[in-house]
Amino acid sequence: MKAEFPQVDVLIIGAGSTGAAAALLCARRGLSTRCLDRAALADAGAHWVNGVPASAFDIAGITPPAAPELRAQGVDFHLFAGWGPERIVMRGLDLLEVDMRRLVTRLQAEAKAAGADFVDNTRVHGYDGVTLHTSSGPMAARWIIDASGLSGARLLAHPRPAGPDICTAAQEVRRITDRQAARQFCRQHDVPLGDTLCFTGIEGGYSILNIRVELGEAPGDADTVSILTGAIPARGHRSGRAILRDFVATTPWVGETIFGGGRAIPLRRPYTNLYRDNVAVIGEAACQVFAAHGSGIGAGMVAARVLADALADGRGLEGYEADWQRLHGGLFAGYAAFRNYNQTLTIEDLARLMRSGLLDADTLADGLLQRMPAPSASMVLAKIRAMMRAPDLAAQLLPVMGQMAAAAVLYAGFPTTPKRRQGWSRLVSGVLGAPG
């Protein structure tokens, strides 16, 4: 017998990090909230370690993680061109290495404590404009929010991102079977234990293999290695899962898996229309993913805050769409344009960009921390000198920098009327290219 569910203000589909954050923030603002997921709550969302900018928690108004949810913070990040030796090191990044299993569990628990209701093991069958039909019974709400990801409910029927705009990523935490061999691996690459090694461009310009070795200091502490991979198979490259599998197969000191997972991540710029009638999309379902490196965890929490504030303040889904596009759309669209550029780079291109100074630690850190660079006079002068050292690379990079600057201006003026939206969309496509 199916249950009867009272109508609520907000009905959220998806109880992963974005959906659970939206449930928490909506409930905190006094909105009656229900969140459902097709899986058991313990299985909802990502199950690996993700690097999340600390600023995302601050902007979202969510308490930052602490150990054991927080696995590391402020570690140095060594970005290699291919397998090296050319590299750029970013020191003390304000990037949190978060155990997503624990973050999602915490967000769900805090949402329940704030009054949100959760229904798991529930599939969405369809929406008729009034009732959401699910395997647990019919549900109704003032607003329905699709936070179910790339392959979820798709209530707004947006076009699916094409294969060249999808990154397949994988991440695992594994045991180390030979401490000395793990130490030797780090010494070989001149990277201290605990720092992150990022081999980039190994499967096309948009690909990575991240390694971080942690040796337990106290009795009983496990020796572990965190491995993160990603690539775009539709462009003729190995998948993230294949890169990880091959690294493990050729690295004898890497042992059994402790936990991890993987999935496909959309890289196209976010959808223009984030709602229709009383249904909205958020997080990966809205392609609100930082395309430069395929991270959507922080973006989803920030979008959840924008959504909760708009609904609680009486501005509805129209307010959510306008606020998110004006505040954050330019950043995401600009870095999506940068992704279109960097996926064309060869390892030699990356090395030359590093040697010339066109890529430097400050601008790369801005990208990892998901913020626009703020050029100073000294930075501009340094970039002019770098352009003189590599004019051919500068000629390719300058138009992309122009697109990023234009995106910030265009999205700050995001229009809300349909007539103005059509002209705006044509202008955006003319400047930034097709959505992919």
Long-range contacts (C-beta under 8 A, 24 or more apart in sequence): 2-136, 2-137, 2-138, 3-136, 3-137, 4-137, 5-34, 5-119, 5-136, 5-137, 5-138, 5-139, 5-140, 7-140, 7-141, 7-142, 8-32, 8-33, 8-34, 8-117, 8-140, 8-141, 8-142, 9-33, 9-141, 9-142, 9-143, 9-311, 10-34, 10-141, 10-142, 10-143, 10-145, 10-311, 11-35, 11-36, 11-132, 11-139, 11-140, 11-141, 11-143, 11-144, 11-145, 12-36, 12-144, 12-145, 12-147, 13-37, 13-124, 13-132, 13-144, 13-145, 13-146, 13-147, 13-148, 13-152, 13-153, 13-155, 14-44, 14-146, 14-147, 14-148, 14-149, 14-152, 14-153, 14-283, 14-285, 15-41, 15-44, 15-45, 15-104, 15-108, 15-118, 15-120, 16-44, 16-45, 16-46, 16-104, 16-147, 16-149, 16-283, 17-45, 17-46, 17-100, 17-103, 17-104, 17-107, 17-283, 17-297, 17-300, 17-301, 18-147, 18-282, 18-283, 18-284, 18-296, 18-297, 18-300, 18-301, 18-303, 18-304, 19-44, 19-45, 19-145, 19-147, 19-148, 19-282, 19-283, 20-44, 20-45, 20-104, 20-107, 20-108, 20-111, 21-60, 21-62, 21-107, 21-300, 21-301, 21-304, 21-305, 22-145, 22-147, 22-282, 22-304, 22-307, 22-308, 23-107, 23-108, 23-111, 23-116, 23-118, 24-62, 24-107, 24-110, 24-111, 24-114, 24-116, 24-304, 25-60, 25-61, 25-62, 25-304, 25-305, 25-307, 25-308, 25-309, 26-116, 26-307, 26-308, 26-311, 26-312, 27-111, 27-114, 27-115, 27-116, 28-114, 28-308, 29-308, 29-309, 29-311, 29-312, 30-312, 31-308, 31-311, 31-312, 32-115, 33-111, 33-115, 33-116, 33-117, 34-116, 34-117, 34-118, 34-119, 34-139, 34-141, 35-108, 35-111, 35-116, 35-117, 35-118, 35-119, 36-118, 36-119, 36-120, 36-122, 36-124, 36-134, 36-136, 36-139, 37-118, 37-119, 37-120, 37-121, 37-122, 38-121, 38-122, 38-123, 38-124, 38-148, 39-120, 39-121, 40-120, 40-121, 41-108, 41-118, 41-120, 42-105, 44-104, 44-108, 44-120, 45-100, 45-104, 46-100, 46-101, 46-104, 46-261, 46-263, 46-297, 47-100, 47-101, 47-259, 47-260, 47-261, 48-100, 48-171, 48-172, 48-173, 48-228, 48-259, 48-260, 48-261, 48-262, 49-97, 49-98, 49-99, 49-100, 49-171, 49-173, 49-226, 49-228, 50-97, 50-98, 50-100, 50-171, 50-295, 50-297, 51-95, 51-96, 51-97, 51-98, 51-295, 51-368, 52-95, 52-96, 52-98, 52-295, 52-297, 52-298, 53-94, 53-95, 53-96, 53-298, 53-368, 53-369, 53-370, 53-371, 54-94, 54-95, 54-96, 55-94, 55-298, 55-369, 55-370, 55-371, 56-297, 56-298, 56-299, 56-301, 56-302, 56-370, 57-96, 57-298, 57-301, 59-301, 59-302, 59-305, 60-298, 60-301, 60-302, 60-304, 60-305, 61-305, 62-107, 62-301, 64-96, 65-96, 65-98, 65-99, 65-102, 65-103, 65-106, 68-99, 68-102, 69-98, 69-99, 69-102, 69-103, 69-106, 70-96, 70-97, 70-98, 70-99, 71-97, 71-98, 71-99, 71-214, 71-226, 72-96, 72-97, 72-194, 72-212, 72-214, 73-97, 75-194, 75-195, 75-196, 75-212, 76-192, 76-195, 76-196, 77-195, 77-196, 77-198, 77-368, 78-189, 78-191, 78-195, 78-196, 78-197, 78-198, 79-198, 79-200, 79-364, 80-189, 80-197, 80-198, 80-199, 80-200, 81-200, 81-201, 81-347, 81-348, 81-350, 81-351, 81-353, 81-354, 82-199, 82-200, 82-201, 82-202, 82-347, 82-350, 82-351, 83-199, 83-202, 84-189, 84-199, 86-350, 86-351, 86-354, 86-355, 87-354, 88-354, 88-359, 88-360, 88-361, 88-364, 89-361, 90-361, 90-364, 90-365, 90-368, 91-361, 93-365, 93-368, 93-369, 94-369, 95-368, 95-369, 97-212, 97-226, 98-297, 100-297, 101-259, 103-297, 124-148, 124-152, 124-153, 124-155, 127-155, 127-279, 129-277, 141-278, 142-278, 143-278, 143-279, 143-280, 143-311, 143-316, 143-317, 144-278, 144-279, 144-280, 145-279, 145-280, 145-281, 145-282, 145-307, 146-279, 146-280, 146-281, 146-282, 146-285, 147-281, 147-282, 147-283, 147-285, 147-300, 147-304, 148-285, 149-263, 149-283, 149-284, 149-285, 150-263, 150-264, 150-265, 150-266, 150-284, 150-285, 151-264, 152-285, 153-285, 154-285, 155-279, 155-281, 156-271, 156-273, 156-275, 156-276, 156-279, 156-281, 158-271, 158-273, 158-281, 158-287, 161-266, 161-267, 161-268, 161-287, 161-436, 162-234, 162-268, 162-436, 163-232, 163-233, 163-234, 164-232, 164-234, 164-235, 164-436, 165-266, 165-267, 165-268, 165-436, 166-232, 166-234, 166-264, 166-265, 166-266, 166-267, 167-206, 167-230, 167-231, 167-232, 167-240, 167-264, 167-265, 167-267, 167-294, 168-230, 168-231, 168-232, 168-233, 168-239, 168-240, 168-241, 168-262, 168-263, 168-264, 168-265, 169-228, 169-229, 169-230, 169-240, 169-262, 169-263, 169-264, 169-265, 169-294, 170-227, 170-228, 170-229, 170-230, 170-239, 170-240, 170-241, 170-243, 170-244, 170-260, 170-261, 170-262, 171-226, 171-227, 171-228, 171-229, 171-244, 171-260, 171-261, 171-262, 172-226, 172-227, 172-244, 172-257, 172-258, 172-259, 172-260, 172-261, 173-224, 173-225, 173-226, 173-227, 173-257, 173-258, 173-259, 173-260, 174-224, 174-225, 174-227, 174-248, 174-254, 174-255, 174-256, 174-257, 174-258, 174-260, 175-222, 175-223, 175-224, 175-225, 175-255, 175-256, 175-258, 176-213, 176-215, 176-223, 176-224, 176-225, 176-253, 176-254, 176-255, 177-252, 177-253, 177-254, 177-255, 178-252, 178-253, 179-215, 179-223, 181-252, 181-253, 182-213, 182-215, 182-223, 182-225, 182-253, 183-213, 183-215, 185-211, 185-213, 185-251, 185-253, 186-213, 200-350, 201-345, 201-346, 201-347, 201-350, 202-243, 202-347, 203-231, 203-237, 203-238, 203-243, 204-231, 204-232, 204-235, 204-236, 204-237, 204-343, 205-342, 205-343, 205-344, 205-345, 205-346, 205-349, 205-350, 206-230, 206-231, 206-232, 206-235, 206-267, 206-339, 206-342, 206-343, 207-231, 207-232, 207-237, 207-243, 208-293, 209-243, 209-244, 209-247, 222-258, 224-258, 225-254, 227-254, 227-260, 230-265, 230-293, 230-294, 232-267, 232-343, 235-343, 265-289, 265-294, 265-296, 267-291, 267-294, 267-336, 267-339, 267-436, 268-336, 268-435, 268-436, 269-332, 269-333, 269-336, 269-337, 269-432, 269-435, 270-325, 270-329, 270-332, 270-333, 271-435, 272-325, 272-421, 272-425, 272-428, 273-321, 274-317, 274-320, 274-321, 274-324, 274-325, 275-317, 275-318, 275-320, 275-321, 278-317, 279-317, 280-307, 280-317, 280-320, 280-321, 282-307, 288-324, 288-328, 288-332, 289-332, 290-332, 290-335, 290-370, 291-332, 291-335, 291-336, 291-338, 291-339, 292-335, 292-336, 292-338, 292-339, 292-342, 292-367, 293-367, 293-368, 295-370, 298-370, 299-328, 299-332, 299-370, 302-328, 303-328, 318-416, 321-416, 322-414, 322-416, 325-411, 325-414, 326-411, 326-412, 326-413, 326-414, 329-407, 329-411, 329-414, 330-407, 330-408, 330-409, 330-410, 330-411, 330-412, 331-370, 331-371, 331-372, 331-407, 331-408, 333-407, 333-410, 333-411, 333-428, 333-432, 334-372, 334-403, 334-404, 334-405, 334-407, 334-408, 335-367, 335-370, 335-404, 336-432, 337-400, 337-403, 337-404, 337-407, 337-432, 337-433, 338-367, 338-400, 338-404, 340-400, 340-433, 340-436, 341-396, 341-397, 341-400, 349-393, 352-390, 352-393, 353-390, 353-393, 353-397, 356-386, 356-389, 356-390, 356-393, 357-382, 357-383, 357-385, 357-386, 357-389, 358-383, 358-386, 358-387, 358-390, 358-393, 358-394, 358-397, 372-404, 372-408, 403-431, 403-432, 406-431, 406-432, 407-431, 407-432
